[in-house]
Amino acid sequence: MLALAACGQQSEDSPPANTGEWQIVPDASRLAYVSVKSGEVLETNRFTGLSGSVSENGTATVTIDLSSLETGVDIRNERMRDLFFEISDYPTATITAAIDPAAFADLSVGETTVQPLDATLSLKGVEGRIETQVDVTRTGPDRVVAMSSEPVIVYADAFGLGEGIEQLREIAGLESITPAVPVTFALTFERTR
């Protein structure tokens, strides 16, 4: 997801965005998901520690600092970080993708294109494929934003997280925790050279 944004775009007085390297702007980027407890209680969670880049050849990498999870409740932050994500052993998750920079070469400032994204998510030592659509907008000569066109559904069992969900459910005394979560993102990239 993050990868698409960095690919780039072009305006009359700006170099094409398919040139140079692009870095994530952490303060202008977001990655969030919604969890569902007991079938009806929705909670929005987000990661504040995002980094990554897109190279000139289209290699995109986004790193999520799992210790930066913010759920709005301190004890829930602690349980998610320590019991669910096991950040002492798996401090980060990584998303990688190969993007075609030529698809963004003619994008002018203020223009948006929708592109498919085929990426790999590596989480707790397990890799899984993610397919989605991304809206890529060139917001300035050296800045682009990649935003999920629709939520990406991530299934806990696909990454070996089912046992962690059950452990959290028992500790919190919940009837259930839904093992699939919708994830949304808006990633801002700036050209660095």
Summary of the structure (lengths in Angstrom):
residues: 193
radius of gyration: 17.5
end to end distance: 21.7
largest distance: 59.1
contacts: 660
relative contact order: 0.26
helix: 21%
strand: 46%
